Amino acid sequence: MSIGSFSEVKKNSGMLHIQASAEDLKAFADLAILVPKAAAKAQRRAINKTLRWLRGKIASDVGKQEKIAVRAVRQRLITYPVKGGAMRGKLWFGINPLEASRAGRARQTKAGVSVAGRRYQGAFYKKVYGNQADVWIRTASKHFNPADYPDSEVSSRTGGSSGFVGENSDRFPLAKAKISLDAVRPHFDAWSRKADERLMHVLKQEMNFELQKYLKGTRRV
């Protein structure tokens, strides 16, 4: 039996399952019996529209709460729309720490790096791996604070630099500045409830649309 929308939260991600409950679908039982294909189309469209709405809603809310660019949050949200007969859509949200460089425009100063209202004293903005510049700090720096660099495993060894630059390197250990998204974990249940409300609102619209099409067709017979 369908229990409606619900959420699952794991260590590095959360999944929102969007579906109508069996109780809610009773209201549309007559249409489903008369025109099952039309009812299925309406339900599929309603779930997929709700997924797109929810993705935008979460991106906006998290962006404001954590002071992160909305586009960066959107990149962590992946929708799995309804396909075929399975009437359940999914929205995946990666909640492992986000690179600070993606939160907004990074600015290098003499004191360090500032980005999205955050200041990383003693840090530098540079390409170390790949083509993407990030905010880094030497773990031997007096300004290094592990709280500003979550999920960065760094070597405990220190000493003179050999000229080799690399995160987790024993020779020149660096840590990448990241932003924890742990604060979003308590919101998953609330998001699933909002999705349920939105789904019913859209489902009524889509069912009515299919019903009107059906009634117009019967008048022509």
C-alpha positions in Angstrom: 0.0 0.0 0.0 1.3 3.5 -0.9 2.1 5.5 2.2 2.6 8.8 0.4 5.9 10.8 0.1 8.7 10.0 2.6 12.4 10.6 3.1 15.5 8.6 3.8 18.7 10.2 5.1 22.1 8.6 5.0 25.7 9.7 5.9 26.4 11.7 2.7 23.0 12.0 1.1 19.3 12.1 1.5 16.5 10.7 -0.8 13.0 12.1 -1.1 10.4 9.7 -2.5 7.5 11.4 -4.0 4.3 9.4 -4.5 0.6 9.7 -3.8 -0.9 7.7 -0.9 -3.6 5.1 -1.5 -6.0 7.1 0.6 -5.4 10.3 -1.5 -6.0 8.4 -4.7 -9.5 7.2 -3.6 -10.8 10.6 -4.5 -9.9 9.9 -8.1 -11.0 6.3 -8.2 -13.9 6.9 -10.6 -11.7 8.5 -13.2 -9.1 5.8 -12.8 -11.7 3.1 -13.5 -13.2 5.0 -16.5 -10.0 6.0 -18.1 -7.0 4.3 -16.4 -4.4 5.5 -19.0 -5.5 9.1 -18.6 -5.4 8.8 -14.8 -1.9 7.3 -15.0 -0.7 10.1 -17.2 -2.1 12.7 -14.8 -0.4 11.0 -11.9 2.9 10.8 -13.7 2.8 14.5 -14.8 1.8 15.5 -11.2 4.7 13.7 -9.6 7.3 15.0 -12.2 6.0 18.6 -11.8 6.3 18.2 -8.0 9.8 17.0 -8.3 10.8 20.0 -10.3 9.1 22.3 -7.8 10.7 20.6 -4.8 14.2 20.8 -6.4 13.8 24.6 -6.9 12.3 25.0 -3.4 15.1 23.1 -1.6 17.8 24.8 -3.6 16.4 28.3 -2.7 15.9 27.4 1.0 19.3 25.8 1.5 21.0 28.6 -0.5 19.5 31.2 1.9 20.1 29.2 5.1 23.7 28.3 4.4 24.6 31.3 2.3 25.5 29.3 -0.7 24.9 30.1 -4.4 21.6 28.4 -5.4 23.3 27.0 -8.5 25.7 25.2 -6.3 22.9 23.6 -4.3 21.1 22.6 -7.5 24.2 20.7 -8.6 23.7 18.5 -5.5 20.1 17.8 -6.3 19.3 15.0 -8.9 15.7 14.2 -9.9 14.6 10.7 -11.0 11.2 11.3 -12.7 8.5 8.7 -13.1 9.0 6.4 -16.0 6.9 3.5 -17.0 4.4 2.0 -14.5 6.2 2.8 -11.3 4.4 5.8 -9.8 7.2 7.1 -7.6 9.6 9.9 -8.3 12.8 10.5 -6.4 15.0 13.4 -5.5 18.6 12.8 -4.4 20.4 15.4 -2.4 24.2 15.0 -1.8 24.8 16.5 1.7 28.5 15.7 2.1 30.5 19.0 2.6 30.5 21.4 -0.3 33.7 23.0 -1.6 33.8 26.6 -0.4 34.8 27.8 -3.8 31.4 26.7 -5.2 29.5 28.7 -2.6 30.0 32.0 -4.5 32.8 34.2 -5.9 36.1 33.7 -4.1 38.3 36.7 -3.6 42.0 36.5 -2.7 43.3 39.1 -0.2 46.5 39.5 1.6 44.9 38.0 4.8 43.4 35.0 3.0 40.3 34.2 1.0 36.7 35.4 1.3 33.7 33.7 -0.3 30.0 34.0 0.3 30.5 36.0 3.5 33.0 33.5 4.9 36.6 34.4 5.6 39.4 31.9 5.5 42.4 33.5 7.1 45.8 32.3 5.8 44.2 30.4 2.9 44.9 30.8 -0.8 42.7 30.4 -3.9 44.5 28.3 -6.5 44.3 25.3 -8.9 45.9 22.4 -7.2 44.1 19.4 -8.7 42.3 19.5 -12.1 41.0 22.7 -13.8 39.0 24.0 -10.8 40.5 26.4 -8.4 39.7 25.8 -4.7 40.4 27.4 -1.3 43.3 25.8 0.3 45.4 26.2 3.5 48.6 24.7 4.7 47.8 22.5 7.7 51.0 23.8 9.3 49.6 27.4 9.2 48.7 29.0 12.5 45.3 29.9 11.0 44.3 26.3 10.2 41.1 25.5 11.9 39.7 21.9 11.2 36.1 23.2 11.6 36.5 25.3 8.4 37.9 22.3 6.5 35.4 19.4 7.2 35.9 16.1 5.4 39.5 16.9 4.6 41.8 14.1 5.8 45.2 15.7 6.4 48.6 14.2 7.3 49.8 14.7 10.8 53.4 15.2 9.6 54.9 18.6 9.3 58.2 20.0 8.2 59.9 21.9 5.5 58.4 22.1 2.0 59.9 20.1 -0.7 58.0 22.0 -3.4 55.4 19.3 -3.8 51.8 20.5 -3.4 49.1 18.0 -2.7 46.2 17.4 -0.4 46.9 14.7 2.2 50.6 14.8 1.2 53.2 14.1 3.9 55.6 16.5 2.2 53.4 19.5 2.0 50.0 18.8 3.5 47.1 21.0 2.5 43.4 21.1 3.4 40.6 22.2 1.2 38.0 24.6 2.6 34.5 23.1 2.6 31.1 23.9 4.0 29.2 21.4 6.1 25.6 20.7 5.1 24.7 18.7 8.2 22.3 21.5 9.2 19.9 20.4 6.4 19.4 16.9 7.8 16.4 17.8 10.1 14.6 19.3 7.1 14.0 16.2 5.1 10.7 15.2 6.8 9.4 18.7 6.4 10.3 18.7 2.7 8.5 15.4 2.2 5.4 16.8 3.9 5.5 19.9 1.6 5.9 17.6 -1.4 2.8 15.7 -0.4 0.8 18.9 -0.2 2.1 20.1 -3.5 1.5 16.8 -5.1 -2.1 16.7 -4.2 -2.6 20.3 -5.4 -1.0 19.5 -8.8 -2.7 16.1 -9.0 -6.1 17.7 -8.8 -5.2 20.0 -11.6 -3.9 17.2 -13.8 -6.8 14.9 -13.1 -9.3 17.7 -13.9 -7.5 18.3 -17.2 -7.8 14.6 -18.1 -11.4 14.6 -17.0 -12.3 17.6 -19.2 -10.6 15.9 -22.2 -12.6 12.8 -21.5 -15.9 14.7 -21.2 -15.3 16.6 -24.4 -14.6 13.3 -26.2 -17.9 11.7 -24.9 -19.9 14.7 -26.1 -18.7 14.1 -29.6 -19.8 10.5 -29.6 
